[in-house]
Amino acid sequence: MFETRLATAADAELIGQQRNMMFIDAGQADEVLTQKVFAKFVPWVRPKLEDGSYVGWLVSKDGVVVAGAGMLLMDFPPHWMDPEPVRAYLLNFYVNPEFRGHGLAYRLLKIAVAEARRRGIKVISLHASKFGKPLYERNGFKATNEMFLVE
């Protein structure tokens, strides 16, 4: 049986570890780069978990965390899609490889979307990996015209 709970500031390192594995599994970064990211991510996310601007969920089986996800509540200018000045950005969706195929990512997505809706947030965004994209598309997420400049 899987149990889901809210993440706390004490989970910052665990969330950082899952984030690293997410990037490695997706082929987006190697272990050297993810360790640099981890060193910056943990002190970034801990106060956000404390002040509620990052909401995280962790799924456990037999007391061992096997999946997780997060939602960053971002200050955003009022917009034609939503006049309220907040957006939800979903991130850090990760399921340990041996627990994939049990619907855990779907469970976490439903929880995150429900929480955003409970807060009155109309716009939810994310950046999907090739692995996650089908899940998000099945649940109503659409591609946008967002562009990046990366140096």
Summary of the structure (lengths in Angstrom):
residues: 151
radius of gyration: 15.3
end to end distance: 44.9
largest distance: 45.6
contacts: 404
relative contact order: 0.16
helix: 41%
strand: 26%
